[in-house]
Amino acid sequence: MPLDQIDIDKYDPAKPAEKEMSFLDHLEEFRWVLVRCIVGTVLATVLVFAFKRFFIDFVLFGPATSDFVGYKYICRLSNFLFQAKPLGIQPDAICFANDLTIQNLRLSGQFLAHFQISFIMGLVLAFPWVFWQLWLFIKPALYDSEQKIMRFMTLFAWLFFISGILFGYLIILPFSLNFFANYNLSDSLTNIYKLKDYIGYITMTTLSSGLMFEMPMVIFILSKIGIIGPKDLRKYRRHALLIIIVLASIITPPDVVSQILIAMPVYVLYELSIFVSAWVTKKKK
């Protein structure tokens, strides 16, 4: 590398110079990264497709049955929080039990749904592998200090995403399904759900929750490039709290207890984002 192209502040004479790759070399390397990501996703999809009794019957249709694990944990939480009956709230105030009737209206509906849900679950299972491959691709272009930051981001981005998926599946889904399943417009109506709508709703809820839990990572990046800072986040804290409460009221039954249980973790993520932004700003200074 010519001397006039060396960043003196970041140059480490003890580190051997690496051969600079051309644009086509980078393109070829990225092509293989995509191939490995696709292969990992396909293998995960095949795994889900093969073990349909667990992934389909237990995971996908679990929330449609009264013995769903999410209902049990929420009921235990309800008994723990309200065992003293504060403000007259009964211990089983948020104990749910739903048995949904789901029907298939298309000739090839179940077969196509099997492929669809296998791909979606396979994508979630392959998420760590895909993230790792992308990390290995950009790692050589980073300095040691930047690599430490990216390791931190890669690990926590994955942890936050998986935590969000579990939160959406075990907490948000029981509340929202219970609300819609028991909403009674008229006694002459019976709720029978389409298979496609059921799969779409579960997918939207869980993936949206996973992306929502990436808030601290998004704030980290925005703070790193100077678009947002801790002062801005503190300034709009009340606005954020109002938006979180409104969103919680939309996806939960119309009672204060349910809204608080949903809104609290999201607001904790917002406060964590303020802490992350303050840490990044301090490091930059």
N, C-alpha and C positions, 0 to 999 in steps of 0.2 A: 504494500500500500504506500503511495507517495506520502512524503512527510507533510505536504500542505493539506492533506485530507484527514490527518489524525487530529482527533479532539484531545488536546493536551491535558485537559482537566480529567478526562476519563481514561487516558491511555495508561496501560499497565505494562511496563517494560519486561516484567517477569513472566507475563503471559505470552505464549508464542502466537505469532500472527497467523490468522486463519485465512485460507484461500477464499477470495470473494466469489460468490456464486452469481452467475448471470441470471437475467430475467427468465430465460427458458429453463434453467436449472431449478429456480424457485417454483416455476409453474409445474414442472415435472414432479418435484417433491410434494407440492400441494395436491397434485392429482393422486398420488399414492396415499396421502392422508385421507382424502375423500373415499378412496377405495377401502381403506381399513375401517373407516367409520361406517360405510355402507355394509361391509361384511359383518361387522359387529352387530349392527342393527338387525340385519337379516337373520343372524344366528339367534339373537334374542327373540325375534318374532317367531321363528320356528319352534323355539323352546316353549313359548306361550301357546302356540297352536297345538303342540303335541300334548301338553298337560292342561287340556281345557277343563277338566273336572275341577282343578284348583283355581285356575285363573278366571274361568268363566262362571262356574257354579258358585264358588266360594267368594271370590273377589268382586266380580262384576255384579252378580245378582244377590250378594250378601245384604246390601242395604234394602232390598225389596222384601226381606223376611224379618219377622219379629225377633229372631234370635241373633240379629246382627251384632257383632262385637262392639260397634260404635254406640248402639243403643244401651248396651250393658254398662259401658264405661261412663256415659253421660248420666245414667240413672244412679250409679254409685256416687258420682260427683254431686248430683242433686241431693241424695240422702246425707252426704257429708256436710254440704253447705247449709242445708235448711233443716237439720235435725232438731234445732231448737225452735223451729217455726218462727223466724224473724218476720215481723210485719204480717203475720198470719199466713205466710207462704208454707205450703205443705211440703214435707220431705220429698214426695214424688212429683214435684211440680214440673220437672222436665224429664220425666220418664216416658220414653216413646216405645211404641210397638206397632209396626206397620207390616201388613202383608199385601203387597201390591200385585194386581193382576196385569200381567204384561202379555201382549199378543203380537204375533207376526202376521202381517197382512200381505206379504209378497211371497211368491213361489220360491224364489231364491234368497229370501230375506235372511234366514238363519245362516245359510252358507256364507253370504257376503258379510254379514255381521261378525261371523267368526274371524274372517280375514281382517276386517276393520279393527276390531278390538285387539287382535293379536299384534297388529302393527303398532297401535297406540301404546299398548303395554310394553311391547318390545322396545319402542323408542325410549320409554321411561327407564327400563332396565339397562339399556345401552348408553344412557346419558353420561355416566362416569367415564366410560371408555371413549366416547366421542370427545368429551371435554379434555381427557388426557392426551388424545392424539393432537388436538388443536394446540395444546400447551407445548408438546414436543416440537411442533412446527415453528412456533414463534420464539421458543426459548433461545436458539442460537443468536438471534438478533438483539437480545437484551444483555445489558451489563449485569454484573453480579447483584448490585443493589436492586435493580429492576426485577431480576429473577426471584428474589426473596419476596417482593411485593406480589408478583404474579402467582407464586406458590400459595401465598396466603389467600389471594382472590380465588384461585381455582378450587382450593379445598372448601372454603366457606360458601362459594357460589353453589357447589354441589350439595353441601349440608343444608343450606337454606332452601334449595329447590326441593329436596327430598322431604324436609320438614314441612314445607308448604303443601306438598302432595298429601302427606299423612294428615295434616290439619284439615285440609279440604275434604278428605275421604272420611275421616273419623269424627269430625266435629261439624263442619258446615253442611255436609250431605244429610246427616240425620235430622238436623233442624229444618232444612229446606224441604226435604222429602216429606217430613211429618206435617209441615204446614200445607203443602199442596195436596197431599193425600187426604187430609181431613178438612180441607176447605169445602164447604157445602153451599153451593149456589141454590140448589133446590133438592128436595127429598126425592124427586122423580128422576134424578140423574145418578148414574153409577160411573165411577172412575175406572176406565180400562185403558191402559197406556200402550202406545205403540212401541215396539222394540227399538226402532230407529230413534225415536224421541228420548227414550230412556238412556240409551247409550250416549247420545249427544249431550244430554244434560249432565250425566256423570263425568264425561270427558271434559266438558266446559268448566264445571265446578272445580274439579281437582287440578287441572292444568292452570286455570286462572289463579287458584290459590298458590300453586307452586311459583308462578311468575310474580305474584304479589309479594311473596317472601324474599324475592330478590331485591327488594327496595334498598337495603343497606349497600349492596354491591353497586347498584345504579348510582346511588348518592356518592359512593366512593369514586367512581369514574368521573362523574360530573364535578366533584370537588377537586379531583386531580387535575382536570383541564381548566379549572377556574370558572366554570359556568355558574356554580352555586356554592354557597358557603354556609357555615353554621348560623350566622346572623340572619340569613334569609329564612332558614328552616325554623329558627326560634320566632321570627317575626310572624310567620304564617302558621304557627302551631295551633291556634284556635281554629283557623280555617280548615286545617287538616283533620282536627278532631271532629269538626262538624261533618265533613265529607265522610269520614270513617263511620260515624254514627248513622248517617243516612244510608250508606251502603249496607251496614249491618241490619238496619230495619227492613231493607228490601229483601234480603236473603234469609231472614229469620221470621218466626211467628211474631205476631204483634204483641209481644210482652217484653218488659224491661229486662228481665233476667236473661233471656236468650240473646238480646241485643248486646248486653254487657259482656257475656261470655264470648261472643264473636268479636266485638270491637276491641276488647282489651289486648289480645295478642298483636293485633294490627297496630294499635297505638304504641305498644312497646317497641315494635319494629321501627316506627317513626322516631321515637326517642333514641333508639340505637343508631339510627341514621344520622341524627344530630351529633352524637358522640363520634361516629366515624368521620363525619365531615370536619369536626373540630380537630381530630387527630391528624387528618391529612393536611389541613391548613397549617397546623403547627409544624409538621414535618417540612412543608414547603418553605416556611420562613427560616 
